[in-house]
C-alpha cells in the first residue's frame, strides 16, 4: 500500500497548511480520526495462548524510541522469579521478551518495586523500591530510587546525598523519573540530600549520573536562607537531557504570586532559574485554581498540566472543571490542550497528560463523553485514553475495543507517549481491548499504535527563500499573540545560517533566508504569520544590509544583529548567546556538509556549532569553549575538513571526539547513528551537493527531533540507505525541489518509512 505523500511548494499549499496549523490555537475543534491503531497487551504470559497477569498492573511507561515498555505488578505468572511482591518488568516490543528488572543474581526483589521510567533507548529503567537485595548500600526497608542497566544487568542506587561521600536517602523516596538520555534521574525524597533545608517534607532532587552529584530542584529562590518549598506534589517530569524538571508547589517560587494554591513550575538546571508555568492569561500570577500533574516534552520546550483554574484560558471548562493546558516555555504562550469535540471550551475532566518530543501530540485520559463526537455512545462512565494531534486537531481513541467499534468496556488511564507520539502505553481494566483472556478486576498494561500515519513529504519552492518560508510554516506555529524568536540569515552563503540553526533550534525558532538587500514577498508573508517576539539577524552588513535590518523592524519591535568580522568569529558570536553548554560541536567553516548534518545533532544536545579553519583554531574559540564550560567537544568531519592538529588543540580544552566518514554522506549517517542512537521517527533528507534548499532545514529538524541525512540528486548513497533503514522513521521530509533531489530519489525514500 502506498503511504501518504505531501508536497509543499507554492504559497497556495502553504496557506492550506497554515489553516491546519491554526488548530494549535485554543479555538481548535477536535474530531475523531479514523481508527487505524492496533493494541497489544504487555502484561501477559509468553505461553500460547497468552494469559493476562494474575494481579493488577500498577504503573506503565514507554521508551522514547517506542521499542520498550515497563510496568509493575504483583503477578506470579509472568516470571519464574516472581514471589508475589510487586516487581518491575521490561517488555521488548519487537521480540516480545519480558524481563524482570527488579531482580539481582536470579532473585526477585524482596519488597515492592514500582513506578518504572524508561530511557529513550530502553537501556535504563529507573524505579522506586523498598527491596534491600537489589543494590549495595541500600537503607534497610527504606524507599529508594534505583536504576537498572539493560546492557550490564546491574542496578545502582541513585537516591544519594550530594558530595564526595554520598549517603543514601533514608526517608520517603518516590516518583522516580529517568531522563531520556539516561544521564539524570529526578525523584522526590523527604531526606536532606543537599545543603538546602528540605523543611521536613518532600522535595524534588536530580541525581546527575555523569558527575555523581545531587541537586535540589524544588528550591525556593525567594527564601531568605537556602531551602526547599512546601506542598510539592508527587507528579514530576524531566526533559531528555535532564536540564528541565517540572513539578508542583504551593509556595510562590517566582515574582508572580501563586496564591498558596498548587502551581506548576519549571526549573532550568543550567541557568538555575525557576519559572511559573501555570500562569494566568495576563501573566501576573498563578492560576486561580489548582494546577497539577505536569509533564514536559523531551526537548524541554513544552509543559502540559491539568488545572481547574478559570483564568489560564478563556476557553476553560465550567466552574470546577479540570482541563489540560500546554505552555510553550519559549514563546510564553499557553494553549488549551483538551477542547471538547465542538471546540467551544475545555473538557470538564481531563487528567494525566503526556507529550511527544516536540509537544505536537498530547495523550490524556478522561471519562467525559464530549472528547470526540462519538463519545456519547461509549460504554459506561469509564475513563478512556486519547491522543490529540495539536496541529491538525484530530483525536484518536487509543483505548478502543478489539473490533474498533467503540471504546473499551472499563476504565483506561495513565497514558505515556513515545517520542514521536506514534505509540501510547497505558493501564486498563477493559476486557475487550485484545484477544488475550482478561483477568477480571485486574488492570493490565497495553500499548496502542497507529496514531501517526507514515508520510513522505517534500518541502520545496521557486527559490531558496520560498523554501525557507515553507520549511518555517511546516514546523513553527505561533500560539496566541506573540510568536517565536525568528533568526534571519543570508541565503547567498552557508556560514551564518548553519551555526544559527543550532541556536534557533535551542530557542524553538525558525531560520528564514533573505537576500543581502531584499526580503522576498514569501518571507514577508511568513514573518507576518509568525508575529515574532524577536528577530535576530545573523551576519554583518556584507551579508544582510542595514536596510534589510531596518525593514525587519516592521515585523517585530525587537530586532538585533549577531555578527563578527568573518564566519569564524560570527559563529563564536552566535555561541555567546548560549549561557553555557556541556557540549560544543566544531565543524569546518570552509564547506557546508558537515555543519549541515551537525546542526541537527547539536540542537538535540542544546549545544552550539562553532566553525573552524582546517589547520588552526580561529582567534577566540578556545576562550569561548572555556566560557561555555564544555565537558565534551565533538568535531564533525575527517582530517580533510578539520586536521588532527586542530583536534589535538581542542582536546586541551575538553575531551574531544571526531564523527566522520569517508565522504559527506557517510559522515552525515555517522552523526545520525551516534547522536540519534535511540532512533528518530522524523528524518530530514537534504542534498549533499548544494546547500541553499537545506539551509533553513536545520532549525526545523531540531524542533522535530530529527537527524539530517544527505543524498545526491539522483541516488541514495549506501550509508544513507543503511541509516534510514535503521531509523525506520514515520516521516521523511525532503528539503528542496526536483533540481535538488530528483523525483526518483524522492519516491525511493518511501521504502524506508516505518513498516
N, C-alpha and C positions, 0 to 999 in steps of 0.2 A: 504494500500500500504506500503511495506517495505521501510524504509528510508535508505539512503546510510550508509554503514558501512566500516570502514577503519582500517586495522591493520598494524602498523609499527613495524617491529620486527627485521629483518635482515638488514645487510648493503646494500643489493641489493635494498630493499624497500627504504632505506634511500637515496641512490643515486638518485632514481627516484624522491623522494621528493625534493632533492636539486635542481634537474633540474627545478622543478616547482618554487622553491623559488627564483631562479635567475631571475624570471620575475619581481622581485622588482627593478632590475637594470634598468637604463635609456634605455638600448637597447631592453627592452621587447617589444614584439609585441602584440597589442590589438586584440581581436577577439570578435565578437558578441556572447554572450551567448544565449542559447535557452530562449525564452520568457516564464517565469513562474510567473511573478509578477501580482498582482491584484491591481487595482487603485480604490480608492473611493474618492468621493468629500466630503470635510468637510464643506464648506460654502454653506449649503443648509438647507431648512426648514425641520422641523420634520413631516410635513404633508405628506400624501400619495395621489398621487405621490409627491416626494420632488421636490421643485423648487430651482433654484440657487439663491444666494444672488443677490438682485436687484441693487447693487452697487459694484464697484471693490474691490477686496481684495488687500491690500497694502503690507502686510508683513506676513510671516508664520514662525513658529518654532515648534519643536517637543521635547518631553521629552526624556531623555536618555533611559528610560525603554520602550519607544515606546507605552505607554498607553494613552498619552495625546498629543494633538497638539493645538497650539494657533494661532490666526490670527486676523487681524484688518480690519474693513470695515465700510463704512457709511450706509450699507444696513439697510432698515427699516422693512424687512420681516423675520428676524431671531429671534427677541425677542419682547415681548410686551413693553419692556423698551426702545426700540430703538427710537431715536429722530432726526435722520438724521445727527448726528455728528459721526465722526469716533470713533468706540468703539473696545475694545479688547474682544475676545471670547476665551473660552477654550472648546475644544471638547474632550469628553471621548471616546476614540476609541473602548472601549469594549462595552459600553452601547449605544453609540450614543448621549448621553446627551450633550446639548450645554448650556454653562453658560456665561453670560456677566460678565466679570471680572471687567471692568471699571464702576462699579455701587456701590452705597452705600445706604443702607436702602431702596432698591427698586427704586432708582432714578439713571438714567444713568448719566455719566459724562457730564458736561455742555459745555465742549470744547474737541477737538480731543485727542484721546489716540491711540498710535501706537507702533510699534517696540517691540512686545512681545518676551520674552525669558523665557523658562520654566526649572525648576529644574528637576533633573533626575527622581524623583518620581511624578512629576506633582503637587506637593503641592504648590510650589511658582511660581508665574508669575510676572516677572519684566517688566516694560514698561515705555515709555515716555508719559507724559500727560501735557496738558495745563489746564485741568479741575481744578476748585477750590473747588469742593464739594466732593472729594474722600478721602482726608486725612487731618487731622488737621495740622495747622502750615504751610500750603502751601502758597507760594507767589501768590498774585493776578495776574492772567493771565500770570504767569511765567511758562516756561517749567520746568518740574521736573521729577525725577526718583521715581517711586512708586513700591512697592512690595505688591502683594495680596497673602494672605494665604488661600488656599482652605480649610484647616482644620477649621479655625476660621471664615472665611469670612471677615476678616479685611484687611485694606490697610494701609501701613505705608510709610511715606516719607523717602527716603534714600539719596537724594542729599543734604547732610548736611556738614557743616564745621566740622573740627576736634576739639576736646577739650571737656571739661565738660559741656559747654553750647552751644550745636550745633545750628547753624542758617542755614536756607535753602539757597541753591544757588539761585541767583536771575537772572542769565543770562545764556542762551544758554545751557541747559541740553539736551542731546540726546544720542543715541546709548547705551541704557541700556542693560546689559548682566548679568544674574544671574549665579553664579557657580552651578555646578551640585548638590553639597550637600546643596545648599540653604543658605550657611553661608556668602557669599560675593556677592557684586554687583559692577560691573565695569560700568563706564559711562563717557561721555565727558561733560565738563562744561567750560564755559568761565569766571566763577567766581573764586575768590580767596578762596579756601576751606582749604588750609594748609599753613604752614609757607613759602613754596616756592613761588617765584614770578611767576604768570601764564603768564606773558608777554602780557597781554591783548588779549589773544587768547585761543582757545580750548586746554584743557589739559585732560589727562586721569586720572581718580581717581578710587579708590576702597573703598567702604564702607564695613567694617567688621561688620556684624550684631551681632556677638557674643560679640566683645569688644567695639562696638559702637564707632569705630574710623574710620577716613578717611585718606587715604594715596595717595599722588600724585604718579602715575605710570610713566608718561612721563617726569620724572625729567631728567635734563641734568647732568650726572655725571662729565662732563668735565668743567662745568661752574664755574667761579671764585666765584660766590655767588649762594646760593641755588635757582634754578629756573627751570621752565619747559622748553619745547622745542618748536620749530617752525614747522609749516607745518604738524600738527597732523591731520591725516585723520579720517573720521568718522567710519571706519570699525575697530572694536576691537573684541577681544575674550578673554575668561578666562577659565582656567582649572577647573576640577571638584572641587578641594579643594581650589581654589582661590589663589594658590601660584604662578601661571604663568599667565601673561597677555601679549598679543601680540598687537602691534599697529604699525602705520607708522609715520615717521617723516622725515623732510628734513634736520634736524640738524644731525651732526655726534655725536652719543652718545656712541661710543666706540673708542678704539685706531685705528680701521680700518676706514679710511675716507669714508664718504657717498657721497661726490662729490656734495652736495647740491641737490641731487635728492631724491625723496621719497624712503626710505628704510624701511624694516620691522625689528622691534626689539622685543625681548622677555625680559620682566622684571621679575626677580626672586625675589618675595617679601620676601622670607625667608632670602636670603643672601644679599638682597639689591643690586644686580648686574644687569646690562643691557647687553644683548648680541645681536650682529648684526646677523640677520637671513638670510637676502638676500645678503649673502657674495659671492664674485666671486669665481671661481673654484680654484684659488690658495690661497684663504684665506687672501688676503692682503687688500681688500677694498670691499665696497658695489658694487653691480652690476652696469653696465654702463647704465642702463635704469631705468625706474620707476617700483617699486615693491609695490603692493597694496593688499587690501582685505585679510589680514591674518586671519587664523583660527588656533586654537590649539586643539590637541586631548585631550580628557577628562583626560587622565593620565598625561598630561603635557610634553610628550616626543617628540612630532612631531608637526611641524608647516607647514601648506600649505599656499601658497600665489601665486598671479598672477604677472607675470613680463614680460616686453618686453626687458629685458637685454639680451645681446648676449654673456656674459661671465660667466654666472652661470652654464651652462651646454653646452658641445659640441654639444648636440642634440637640441639646441634652434631652434625655427622656423625661417623662413626667416626674414630679417630686418624689424622691426616694429611689428612683430607678438607677441602676448601675450599668453604664455602658463602658466601652473601651475606647481610649484615645491614643493617638500616636504623635509623639513630639519629635520634631526634627531638631537635633542638637546644633545643627549648623545654621539653619535659617531662623531658628527660634519660633517656628510656627507649629501649632497644634491642630491636628485634624481628627474628626470623628472617625473612628475605625470600624464601628459596627452600626451602620444605619439600618433601619428597617427595610423590608423589601420595597416599600414605597419611597424610601429616601427622605421622608418628611422629618424624621427625628431619629435619635439613637434608640436601639432596642432596650427594653427596660431591665433586662437582666443578662449580663454577659460576664464571663469570668475566664481566668487562666489564659491570658494572651501569650502567643509565641510568634516571633517574627522570623522571616527569612533573612538571609545575609544582608541584603540591601534594603530591607524594610518593605519590599513590594507586597509580599504575601503575609497575611495575618491569620493565624489559627486561633480559635477560641471555642468555648463551649457555652451553650445556652439552652434553657428549657422553653424559651419564648417561641410562639408559633408564627411570628411575623418576620423571622430572619430571611426566609425565602418565600416566594408566593405560594408554593405547595405546602408550606408548613402547617396550615390549618388541618391537613389530613394526616399528619404524623401521629403515631400511636401514643396514647397516654400523655403524661406531663413530664416526660423524661428529658434530661439534657441531651443534646446532640453535639457532635463535633463538626465545626465548619472551617473552611479555608476560603478567605476572601482575597481576591486579586485587587489590590488598591489602585491599580492603573485602569483596569477595564471595569471594575465594579462587580464582576461576576463572583458568585459564591458557590462553592462546591460543598455538598453534604458528605463529609468523609465517613460518617458512621451510618452509611446505607446498609440495608439488608442485602443478603446474598443475591436476591433476584433483581435488586436495583429499583424496586418499585416504590419503596418508601424508606423512612429512617428505621434504625434498629428498634427492637421491642423492649429495650430497657436503657438505663442511663449510660451515656458515654461522656468521658470527661478527661481533663488533664492532658491536652494535646501538646506535642513538641514537634517542630518542623525541622526538616533537613535544611541545609544552607540555601539551596535553590528553591525551596518550597514545594518540591515535587513529591515529597513523602511526608506523612504525618503519623507519628506514633501516638497512641492514646490508650486509655483504660476503658473497658466497657463491660457491663453486666448483661448486655444483649446476647441472646442465644441464637440469633439468626444472621449474624454477620458473615460467617463462614460455614463450611460443611463440617467442621470439627464438632464432635459431640460436646455440648455445653456442660459446664459444671455449675449446676443451678445455684444461684445465690453467691457465686464467686466471680467477681470481676476478673477479666483476663486482659492480657496485653495484645494489642493489634497494631498493625501498620497498614496504612492505606496510601495508594499512589494514584497517578493519573491526573494530578491537578495541573500539571504543566505539559502542554502538547509540544512534542519535539518540533522545532521550527528552524528552517534555513532562511536567512534574511540578508538582503543586500541593501546597504545604505550608500547611495550614490548621488550625483548631481552634475549640473552642467560644468562646474569647475570646483576647485578645492574649497572655495568659500561657501558655496551652497552645500557641499558635502559636510563641512563643519557645522553649518546650521542644522542640517538634518540629523547628524550624529547627536547634537545637543538636544534637539527636540525629542529624539527617541529615548534618551536616558534621564533628562532633567526636567522636572515639572515643579513650578512654583506652588507653594501651599500658602494660601492667604494673600496678604497684600505685598509682602516683601519676599523676593526670590533669593536665589543663591548668590554667592560671590562668583563673578564671571572673570575668567582670565582671557586676555586678548593678546594674540601673538601674530607675528608676520607669517603670511602664507608663502613667502618667497624663499624661506630657508628653514632649516630644522632646528637650529641651535637654541632658539628661545623656547619653542613650543615643547620640546621633549623634556627638559628639566622642569618646565612649567606644568607638565601633565601630572607629575608626582604631587606637587603642592596643590594643584587643582583637585585631584582625586582625594587628597587628605582633607580638603575643605568642602568636599562634595559639590564641586562646581565644574562647569564645562570649560573647554578651551575653544575659543572662536577665532577664526583666522580673518585677517584684514590685509588689504594692500598697504603699501607704505603711505599712500596719500588718499586712499578711498576706503569707504565702508560700503560693501555691496548692499543692494536692496534686500536680499535674503537675510543678511546679517542684521540689518536694521529691524526687520520683522521679528527675527528671533530674539533680539535684545528687548524689543517691546513686549514680547510674550513672557520673557523671563522676569521682567521687573527686578533687575539685580539690586541687591542691597549694597553691593560694592563692585567696582570694576578695577582690575589690576592689569595694567599694560606691561607686557614683558618685552624688554629690549629697549635700546636707546632710540633717539630720533632718526638715526640712519635706517632703522628697521621700521619704525612706526612714527610718522611725523607728529610734530606738536599740534598740527591742525586736526589730525585724526583723534589725538588725545582730547582735544577740546571738544570735538564733535561728540565724543562718547559721554560727555557730561550731560547731554540731553537725555540720557537713559538712566543715569544714577547720580545722586548727589555726592557720592564718594568715588573719585577716580584717582588712582595712584599709579606711579610708574616704578617698576623694579628693573634695574639695568646695571650694566658695567661697561667698561670701555671695550671689552671683547667678549666672545662667547664663554670663555672660561671664567672670567670674573663675573659675568652675568649669571652663570649657574651658581656661583658662590652667593651672589646677592639673593637669588631665589631661595637657596638653602637657609639663608639667615632669617627667612620668615618662619622657619621651624624653631620653636622654643628650645627643643632638644630632640635627640633621636638616638636610640641604641644602635641603629644600623644606618649605614650610608652606602649607596651604590655609586660606583665610579665607572664611567664609560668614555669612549673616545669622543672628542669634540670635533673630529675631522671626518667622520662618516656617521650615517644615521642608524643602521640596522640594530646595533647592539643596544643603543639607548631606546630605540622604539620598543623592542621587546622588554627591556629592563624597566621602563617606566611603570608598566602594569605591576611588575613584581615589587618595585619599590613602594608603590602606592598601597599594595596589600600589607606591607610591613610599616606603613606610615613613615617612610624614610625618603630623604631627598636623593636626587640624581645629580652628581657633580661631573662636569666634563673635564677631561684632561688631554694633554698632548701625549703623543705616543711615547716619547723618551724622557719627559720631565714633568714634574708636577707644577701646575700653574702657581704663581705667587698667591699666597693667602689660603691655599687649600688645606695645608696642614693645620693652620690656625683655626679654620672653620671646623674641621673634624674634631679638634680638641674642644672647641666651644660647644659643639653638639653633644659631646660626651659619649661618642660612639664606643661600643664594645665589640663591634663586628663591622668589617668593610667587605663588600662584595664587588669584585672587579668583573665587568662584563666584556667578554671578547678575549681572543687569544693574543699571543705576543705580537702579532702583526698589527693589532689595534692598540694595545697597551703593553708596553715592554715589561720584561721581568724586572728590570731595574726600578720601574715605577711601582710595581707590586711590592718590591722589597722596601721602598721608601714608605709606602702606605703601611706595611707591616710594622714599621717602627712606631706607628701611631696606635694601631689596634690590630688584633688578629685579622688577617686578610685571606680571603679565598677567591678563586677565579672560577667563573662559569663560562665555558667556551665550547665550541665545536669546530669541526674542520672548515665550516663555512657559516654564513649568516643564518642559514636555515637550521643547521644542526645547533647553532648557538641559541636561537630562539626556542627550539624544542628543549634544549638543556635547561634554560631558565624556567620554562614551564614545569619540567619534570622535577626540578629542585625546589622551587618555591611553591608550586601547586601540587605537592606530592600527594595530598589527600584527594586530589581531583578538582574539577571545576565543571559546573553544569552549563556555564556560558563560555564560549570561546570566540575571540575576535580573530579574524584572518585578514592579513594585510599583505601588500606587495613588498617583497624584499628587494625589488629593483628600483622603484621610485617611491618617494616619501610623501608627496603632497596630500593624497587622499587619506593617508593613515595618520597624519599629524595630530588631528583632533580626536583620534580614537582612544588615546591613552587614558584620558580622564574618564571617559565612558566605560572603558574596560575596568578601571579601578572601581568605579561605582557598582559595576555588575560582578565584581569579584572574579574577573576573567583574565586569563593569560592572553598574550598576543602571539599567534603562530604566523610565520612568514611563508609565502608561496611565491612562485613565479607567475607570470601572466598566463602561461599555458600548461603548467604542471604543478602537481603537489609533490614536493620533494619527499624522499623516503623517510627522512627524520620527522618531517611534519606529519606524514601519514601515521607513523608509529605512535606519535604523541597524541594525535587526535583519537586514535583507536583506544589508547589508554584512558584518556579523559572521558570518553563516552558521553559527550555533552547533550543536554536537552535543547540547546540553542546555539547556532553558529551564526555569527554576524560577519559578513564580508564587507570590508571597507573599500569603496571605490567602484567605478563603473567598468564597462567591458574592456576599455583600453588599459585597465589596471589588472583586473582579474577576469579572465575570459569566462564566457558562459559555460564552456566545457568544464573548466575547473569548478565553477560555482555548482553545477549540477553534480559533479563527482563528490563534492563535500557532503551531499545528503547521506551517503553510505556511512558516515561517521556519527550521525545522530543516534541518540540513545535507542537501544533496541529492546 
